[in-house]
């Protein structure tokens, strides 16, 4: 068997179309294209909503955790209140 002919870019040449199969060719209706487009938009909107609803609680939890950690362990130098002396 011989390999199918290829053009310069490496694509396979399909050859001449089969005449019997040309009768089966139909144009897609606008209604079908609209339904496909709506399904794609619906799925992408649901994916965005799922991503948003999963990430927002984690971000809020992280912020509350950082506030708690900051309140428990202050990082500033304070005055020595017990002996009345200031730290330099």
N, CA, C and O atoms as CSV, one atom per row, in Angstrom:
chain,resi,resn,atom,element,x,y,z
A,1,UNK,N,N,0.831,-1.180,0.000
A,1,UNK,CA,C,0.000,0.000,0.000
A,1,UNK,C,C,0.871,1.237,0.000
A,1,UNK,O,O,1.939,1.260,0.611
A,2,UNK,N,N,0.412,2.251,-0.682
A,2,UNK,CA,C,1.153,3.501,-0.726
A,2,UNK,C,C,0.554,4.470,0.289
A,2,UNK,O,O,-0.632,4.407,0.612
A,3,UNK,N,N,1.392,5.351,0.773
A,3,UNK,CA,C,0.958,6.346,1.752
A,3,UNK,C,C,0.136,7.418,1.040
A,3,UNK,O,O,0.392,7.711,-0.129
A,4,UNK,N,N,-0.852,8.011,1.727
A,4,UNK,CA,C,-1.631,9.077,1.101
A,4,UNK,C,C,-0.751,10.284,0.813
A,4,UNK,O,O,0.167,10.564,1.584
A,5,UNK,N,N,-1.004,11.002,-0.268
A,5,UNK,CA,C,-0.162,12.147,-0.619
A,5,UNK,C,C,-0.300,13.262,0.416
A,5,UNK,O,O,-1.380,13.514,0.949
A,6,UNK,N,N,0.831,13.922,0.682
A,6,UNK,CA,C,0.861,15.034,1.636
A,6,UNK,C,C,1.365,16.280,0.920
A,6,UNK,O,O,2.193,16.202,0.013
A,7,UNK,N,N,0.850,17.427,1.346
A,7,UNK,CA,C,1.346,18.674,0.755
A,7,UNK,C,C,2.550,19.166,1.551
A,7,UNK,O,O,3.068,18.449,2.407
A,8,UNK,N,N,2.995,20.389,1.268
A,8,UNK,CA,C,4.218,20.922,1.864
A,8,UNK,C,C,4.119,21.086,3.380
A,8,UNK,O,O,5.131,20.951,4.067
A,9,UNK,N,N,2.954,21.369,3.917
A,9,UNK,CA,C,2.794,21.622,5.352
A,9,UNK,C,C,2.523,20.342,6.138
A,9,UNK,O,O,2.340,20.416,7.352
A,10,UNK,N,N,2.491,19.194,5.512
A,10,UNK,CA,C,2.297,17.929,6.199
A,10,UNK,C,C,0.844,17.520,6.315
A,10,UNK,O,O,0.553,16.509,6.954
A,11,UNK,N,N,-0.087,18.266,5.723
A,11,UNK,CA,C,-1.495,17.899,5.790
A,11,UNK,C,C,-1.796,16.823,4.757
A,11,UNK,O,O,-1.201,16.808,3.679
A,12,UNK,N,N,-2.715,15.929,5.083
A,12,UNK,CA,C,-3.076,14.838,4.185
A,12,UNK,C,C,-4.111,15.337,3.194
A,12,UNK,O,O,-5.096,15.968,3.576
A,13,UNK,N,N,-3.885,15.052,1.925
A,13,UNK,CA,C,-4.834,15.436,0.881
A,13,UNK,C,C,-5.961,14.413,0.850
A,13,UNK,O,O,-5.709,13.234,0.603
A,14,UNK,N,N,-7.227,14.848,1.099
A,14,UNK,CA,C,-8.318,13.875,1.135
A,14,UNK,C,C,-8.709,13.343,-0.245
A,14,UNK,O,O,-9.434,12.351,-0.327
A,15,UNK,N,N,-8.260,13.958,-1.306
A,15,UNK,CA,C,-8.607,13.497,-2.648
A,15,UNK,C,C,-9.952,14.045,-3.092
A,15,UNK,O,O,-10.485,14.969,-2.478
A,16,UNK,N,N,-10.494,13.483,-4.144
A,16,UNK,CA,C,-11.781,13.949,-4.659
A,16,UNK,C,C,-12.917,13.477,-3.757
A,16,UNK,O,O,-12.848,12.386,-3.192
A,17,UNK,N,N,-13.963,14.294,-3.620
A,17,UNK,CA,C,-15.099,13.877,-2.795
A,17,UNK,C,C,-15.868,12.730,-3.453
A,17,UNK,O,O,-15.907,12.613,-4.677
A,18,UNK,N,N,-16.465,11.904,-2.632
A,18,UNK,CA,C,-17.260,10.782,-3.133
A,18,UNK,C,C,-18.622,11.322,-3.538
A,18,UNK,O,O,-19.280,12.000,-2.749
A,19,UNK,N,N,-19.044,11.032,-4.745
A,19,UNK,CA,C,-20.283,11.612,-5.286
A,19,UNK,C,C,-21.525,11.156,-4.529
A,19,UNK,O,O,-22.451,11.947,-4.349
A,20,UNK,N,N,-21.569,9.924,-4.089
A,20,UNK,CA,C,-22.746,9.444,-3.382
A,20,UNK,C,C,-22.913,10.151,-2.026
A,20,UNK,O,O,-24.033,10.362,-1.562
A,21,UNK,N,N,-21.804,10.505,-1.413
A,21,UNK,CA,C,-21.881,11.159,-0.109
A,21,UNK,C,C,-22.205,12.643,-0.225
A,21,UNK,O,O,-22.613,13.256,0.762
A,22,UNK,N,N,-22.036,13.228,-1.385
A,22,UNK,CA,C,-22.327,14.660,-1.542
A,22,UNK,C,C,-23.815,14.941,-1.391
A,22,UNK,O,O,-24.189,16.072,-1.079
A,23,UNK,N,N,-24.687,13.937,-1.604
A,23,UNK,CA,C,-26.130,14.131,-1.420
A,23,UNK,C,C,-26.513,14.272,0.052
A,23,UNK,O,O,-27.589,14.788,0.356
A,24,UNK,N,N,-25.661,13.826,0.964
A,24,UNK,CA,C,-25.970,13.887,2.386
A,24,UNK,C,C,-25.601,15.227,3.017
A,24,UNK,O,O,-25.926,15.464,4.180
A,25,UNK,N,N,-24.937,16.093,2.286
A,25,UNK,CA,C,-24.488,17.366,2.844
A,25,UNK,C,C,-25.676,18.302,3.046
A,25,UNK,O,O,-26.455,18.543,2.124
A,26,UNK,N,N,-25.802,18.821,4.258
A,26,UNK,CA,C,-26.859,19.771,4.590
A,26,UNK,C,C,-26.243,20.944,5.322
A,26,UNK,O,O,-25.287,20.780,6.079
A,27,UNK,N,N,-26.785,22.118,5.098
A,27,UNK,CA,C,-26.355,23.290,5.856
A,27,UNK,C,C,-26.991,23.244,7.236
A,27,UNK,O,O,-28.131,22.810,7.402
A,28,UNK,N,N,-26.240,23.692,8.205
A,28,UNK,CA,C,-26.768,23.737,9.571
A,28,UNK,C,C,-27.762,24.881,9.679
A,28,UNK,O,O,-27.518,25.974,9.168
A,29,UNK,N,N,-28.863,24.631,10.335
A,29,UNK,CA,C,-29.882,25.668,10.486
A,29,UNK,C,C,-29.451,26.680,11.542
A,29,UNK,O,O,-28.621,26.390,12.404
A,30,UNK,N,N,-30.027,27.860,11.457
A,30,UNK,CA,C,-29.726,28.895,12.439
A,30,UNK,C,C,-30.192,28.473,13.828
A,30,UNK,O,O,-29.572,28.819,14.834
A,31,UNK,N,N,-31.280,27.732,13.872
A,31,UNK,CA,C,-31.813,27.266,15.153
A,31,UNK,C,C,-30.826,26.325,15.844
A,31,UNK,O,O,-30.622,26.415,17.054
A,32,UNK,N,N,-30.215,25.423,15.073
A,32,UNK,CA,C,-29.235,24.507,15.649
A,32,UNK,C,C,-28.023,25.274,16.162
A,32,UNK,O,O,-27.539,25.002,17.261
A,33,UNK,N,N,-27.535,26.215,15.389
A,33,UNK,CA,C,-26.374,26.996,15.812
A,33,UNK,C,C,-26.688,27.821,17.059
A,33,UNK,O,O,-25.835,27.980,17.932
A,34,UNK,N,N,-27.906,28.341,17.141
A,34,UNK,CA,C,-28.314,29.110,18.318
A,34,UNK,C,C,-28.372,28.209,19.546
A,34,UNK,O,O,-27.931,28.604,20.625
A,35,UNK,N,N,-28.915,26.998,19.389
A,35,UNK,CA,C,-28.986,26.066,20.517
A,35,UNK,C,C,-27.598,25.670,20.998
A,35,UNK,O,O,-27.359,25.578,22.202
A,36,UNK,N,N,-26.683,25.438,20.066
A,36,UNK,CA,C,-25.312,25.081,20.435
A,36,UNK,C,C,-24.637,26.236,21.159
A,36,UNK,O,O,-23.965,26.040,22.172
A,37,UNK,N,N,-24.819,27.435,20.633
A,37,UNK,CA,C,-24.221,28.623,21.242
A,37,UNK,C,C,-24.761,28.827,22.656
A,37,UNK,O,O,-23.991,29.140,23.564
A,38,UNK,N,N,-26.066,28.655,22.861
A,38,UNK,CA,C,-26.664,28.804,24.192
A,38,UNK,C,C,-26.135,27.749,25.158
A,38,UNK,O,O,-25.876,28.046,26.324
A,39,UNK,N,N,-25.975,26.526,24.679
A,39,UNK,CA,C,-25.450,25.465,25.540
A,39,UNK,C,C,-24.021,25.771,25.970
A,39,UNK,O,O,-23.648,25.534,27.120
A,40,UNK,N,N,-23.233,26.290,25.059
A,40,UNK,CA,C,-21.847,26.642,25.390
A,40,UNK,C,C,-21.832,27.773,26.413
A,40,UNK,O,O,-21.078,27.714,27.384
A,41,UNK,N,N,-22.648,28.798,26.211
A,41,UNK,CA,C,-22.706,29.917,27.151
A,41,UNK,C,C,-23.203,29.463,28.526
A,41,UNK,O,O,-22.701,29.913,29.556
A,42,UNK,N,N,-24.184,28.577,28.532
A,42,UNK,CA,C,-24.719,28.065,29.790
A,42,UNK,C,C,-23.645,27.304,30.567
A,42,UNK,O,O,-23.502,27.479,31.777
A,43,UNK,N,N,-22.902,26.473,29.871
A,43,UNK,CA,C,-21.851,25.696,30.543
A,43,UNK,C,C,-20.712,26.575,31.029
A,43,UNK,O,O,-20.186,26.362,32.121
A,44,UNK,N,N,-20.327,27.562,30.229
A,44,UNK,CA,C,-19.238,28.443,30.671
A,44,UNK,C,C,-19.686,29.307,31.848
A,44,UNK,O,O,-18.894,29.565,32.753
A,45,UNK,N,N,-20.944,29.760,31.851
A,45,UNK,CA,C,-21.452,30.542,32.983
A,45,UNK,C,C,-21.483,29.685,34.249
A,45,UNK,O,O,-21.129,30.158,35.329
A,46,UNK,N,N,-21.901,28.443,34.118
A,46,UNK,CA,C,-21.926,27.541,35.266
A,46,UNK,C,C,-20.508,27.266,35.773
A,46,UNK,O,O,-20.293,27.172,36.981
A,47,UNK,N,N,-19.556,27.139,34.876
A,47,UNK,CA,C,-18.168,26.919,35.291
A,47,UNK,C,C,-17.631,28.127,36.047
A,47,UNK,O,O,-16.942,27.969,37.054
A,48,UNK,N,N,-17.941,29.340,35.568
A,48,UNK,CA,C,-17.503,30.548,36.268
A,48,UNK,C,C,-18.158,30.651,37.640
A,48,UNK,O,O,-17.493,30.992,38.618
A,49,UNK,N,N,-19.436,30.364,37.721
A,49,UNK,CA,C,-20.153,30.424,38.988
A,49,UNK,C,C,-19.605,29.402,39.978
A,49,UNK,O,O,-19.443,29.711,41.159
A,50,UNK,N,N,-19.319,28.200,39.516
A,50,UNK,CA,C,-18.765,27.167,40.393
A,50,UNK,C,C,-17.385,27.569,40.896
A,50,UNK,O,O,-17.080,27.405,42.077
A,51,UNK,N,N,-16.564,28.088,40.019
A,51,UNK,CA,C,-15.235,28.526,40.409
A,51,UNK,C,C,-15.316,29.658,41.430
A,51,UNK,O,O,-14.582,29.666,42.418
A,52,UNK,N,N,-16.206,30.605,41.186
A,52,UNK,CA,C,-16.369,31.737,42.093
A,52,UNK,C,C,-16.882,31.282,43.454
A,52,UNK,O,O,-16.368,31.712,44.487
A,53,UNK,N,N,-17.887,30.418,43.462
A,53,UNK,CA,C,-18.473,29.989,44.732
A,53,UNK,C,C,-17.526,29.087,45.515
A,53,UNK,O,O,-17.675,28.953,46.730
A,54,UNK,N,N,-16.570,28.475,44.860
A,54,UNK,CA,C,-15.595,27.646,45.571
A,54,UNK,C,C,-14.432,28.480,46.102
A,54,UNK,O,O,-13.880,28.163,47.155
A,55,UNK,N,N,-14.057,29.525,45.397
A,55,UNK,CA,C,-12.880,30.295,45.804
A,55,UNK,C,C,-13.190,31.392,46.814
A,55,UNK,O,O,-12.330,31.716,47.633
A,56,UNK,N,N,-14.382,31.973,46.788
A,56,UNK,CA,C,-14.708,33.075,47.690
A,56,UNK,C,C,-14.680,32.640,49.156
A,56,UNK,O,O,-14.078,33.351,49.960
A,57,UNK,N,N,-15.284,31.532,49.553
A,57,UNK,CA,C,-15.181,31.146,50.971
A,57,UNK,C,C,-13.736,30.912,51.422
A,57,UNK,O,O,-13.392,31.208,52.566
A,58,UNK,N,N,-12.905,30.393,50.549
A,58,UNK,CA,C,-11.502,30.183,50.913
A,58,UNK,C,C,-10.776,31.517,51.106
A,58,UNK,O,O,-9.963,31.650,52.020
A,59,UNK,N,N,-11.060,32.483,50.270
A,59,UNK,CA,C,-10.430,33.801,50.400
A,59,UNK,C,C,-10.893,34.472,51.692
A,59,UNK,O,O,-10.080,35.064,52.402
A,60,UNK,N,N,-12.181,34.388,52.006
A,60,UNK,CA,C,-12.701,34.982,53.234
A,60,UNK,C,C,-12.089,34.300,54.459
A,60,UNK,O,O,-11.695,34.974,55.411
A,61,UNK,N,N,-12.007,32.975,54.438
A,61,UNK,CA,C,-11.383,32.248,55.547
A,61,UNK,C,C,-9.931,32.667,55.713
A,61,UNK,O,O,-9.467,32.840,56.840
A,62,UNK,N,N,-9.213,32.833,54.627
A,62,UNK,CA,C,-7.810,33.239,54.685
A,62,UNK,C,C,-7.674,34.626,55.304
A,62,UNK,O,O,-6.786,34.851,56.126
A,63,UNK,N,N,-8.542,35.553,54.919
A,63,UNK,CA,C,-8.480,36.901,55.474
A,63,UNK,C,C,-8.777,36.896,56.973
A,63,UNK,O,O,-8.086,37.568,57.738
A,64,UNK,N,N,-9.794,36.149,57.400
A,64,UNK,CA,C,-10.090,36.059,58.828
A,64,UNK,C,C,-8.920,35.425,59.585
A,64,UNK,O,O,-8.594,35.847,60.695
A,65,UNK,N,N,-8.303,34.433,58.994
A,65,UNK,CA,C,-7.156,33.780,59.629
A,65,UNK,C,C,-5.992,34.767,59.783
A,65,UNK,O,O,-5.343,34.792,60.829
A,66,UNK,N,N,-5.727,35.566,58.768
A,66,UNK,CA,C,-4.645,36.549,58.855
A,66,UNK,C,C,-4.951,37.618,59.899
A,66,UNK,O,O,-4.047,38.071,60.601
A,67,UNK,N,N,-6.218,38.027,60.009
A,67,UNK,CA,C,-6.593,38.995,61.040
A,67,UNK,C,C,-6.361,38.397,62.424
A,67,UNK,O,O,-5.825,39.068,63.306
A,68,UNK,N,N,-6.755,37.148,62.621
A,68,UNK,CA,C,-6.565,36.488,63.910
A,68,UNK,C,C,-5.088,36.369,64.262
A,68,UNK,O,O,-4.702,36.646,65.397
A,69,UNK,N,N,-4.273,35.969,63.324
A,69,UNK,CA,C,-2.832,35.821,63.567
A,69,UNK,C,C,-2.214,37.173,63.900
A,69,UNK,O,O,-1.353,37.256,64.776
A,70,UNK,N,N,-2.632,38.222,63.224
A,70,UNK,CA,C,-2.092,39.554,63.482
A,70,UNK,C,C,-2.489,40.043,64.870
A,70,UNK,O,O,-1.696,40.707,65.538
A,71,UNK,N,N,-3.697,39.730,65.312
A,71,UNK,CA,C,-4.142,40.156,66.636
A,71,UNK,C,C,-3.412,39.404,67.747
A,71,UNK,O,O,-3.139,39.977,68.802
A,72,UNK,N,N,-3.098,38.148,67.528
A,72,UNK,CA,C,-2.432,37.359,68.561
A,72,UNK,C,C,-0.948,37.651,68.677
A,72,UNK,O,O,-0.394,37.531,69.770
A,73,UNK,N,N,-0.306,38.017,67.631
A,73,UNK,CA,C,1.133,38.254,67.659
A,73,UNK,C,C,1.500,39.574,67.010
A,73,UNK,O,O,1.912,39.590,65.850
A,74,UNK,N,N,1.360,40.706,67.741
A,74,UNK,CA,C,1.723,41.992,67.139
A,74,UNK,C,C,3.218,42.047,66.836
A,74,UNK,O,O,4.027,41.450,67.547
A,75,UNK,N,N,3.571,42.760,65.789
A,75,UNK,CA,C,4.964,42.801,65.338
A,75,UNK,C,C,5.657,44.115,65.689
A,75,UNK,O,O,6.840,44.265,65.384
A,76,UNK,N,N,4.977,45.064,66.312
A,76,UNK,CA,C,5.571,46.364,66.634
A,76,UNK,C,C,6.338,46.305,67.966
A,76,UNK,O,O,6.035,45.504,68.850
A,77,UNK,N,N,7.326,47.172,68.070
A,77,UNK,CA,C,8.033,47.335,69.333
A,77,UNK,C,C,7.180,48.237,70.222
A,77,UNK,O,O,6.688,49.273,69.775
A,78,UNK,N,N,7.009,47.834,71.489
A,78,UNK,CA,C,6.164,48.610,72.398
A,78,UNK,C,C,6.999,49.189,73.524
A,78,UNK,O,O,8.139,48.787,73.759
A,79,UNK,N,N,6.400,50.135,74.205
A,79,UNK,CA,C,7.052,50.709,75.389
A,79,UNK,C,C,7.010,49.678,76.512
A,79,UNK,O,O,6.098,48.857,76.605
A,80,UNK,N,N,8.016,49.750,77.346
A,80,UNK,CA,C,8.049,48.879,78.501
A,80,UNK,C,C,7.148,49.503,79.555
A,80,UNK,O,O,7.561,50.433,80.247
A,81,UNK,N,N,5.944,49.014,79.685
A,81,UNK,CA,C,4.954,49.629,80.573
A,81,UNK,C,C,5.280,49.312,82.050
A,81,UNK,O,O,5.012,50.131,82.929
A,82,UNK,N,N,5.831,48.175,82.309
A,82,UNK,CA,C,6.055,47.759,83.716
A,82,UNK,C,C,7.072,48.656,84.408
A,82,UNK,O,O,6.846,49.082,85.541
A,83,UNK,N,N,8.174,48.947,83.754
A,83,UNK,CA,C,9.255,49.727,84.408
A,83,UNK,C,C,9.205,51.195,84.009
A,83,UNK,O,O,10.009,51.978,84.514
A,84,UNK,N,N,8.315,51.595,83.144
A,84,UNK,CA,C,8.203,52.995,82.764
A,84,UNK,C,C,9.289,53.448,81.808
A,84,UNK,O,O,9.491,54.648,81.623
A,85,UNK,N,N,9.986,52.512,81.205
A,85,UNK,CA,C,11.070,52.873,80.293
A,85,UNK,C,C,10.620,52.643,78.863
A,85,UNK,O,O,9.783,51.780,78.596
A,86,UNK,N,N,11.176,53.415,77.949
A,86,UNK,CA,C,10.884,53.234,76.523
A,86,UNK,C,C,11.968,52.383,75.908
A,86,UNK,O,O,13.133,52.468,76.296
A,87,UNK,N,N,11.592,51.577,74.967
A,87,UNK,CA,C,12.585,50.815,74.212
A,87,UNK,C,C,13.049,51.643,73.041
A,87,UNK,O,O,12.275,52.413,72.472
A,88,UNK,N,N,14.290,51.494,72.681
A,88,UNK,CA,C,14.796,52.285,71.562
A,88,UNK,C,C,14.851,51.500,70.292
A,88,UNK,O,O,15.257,52.028,69.256
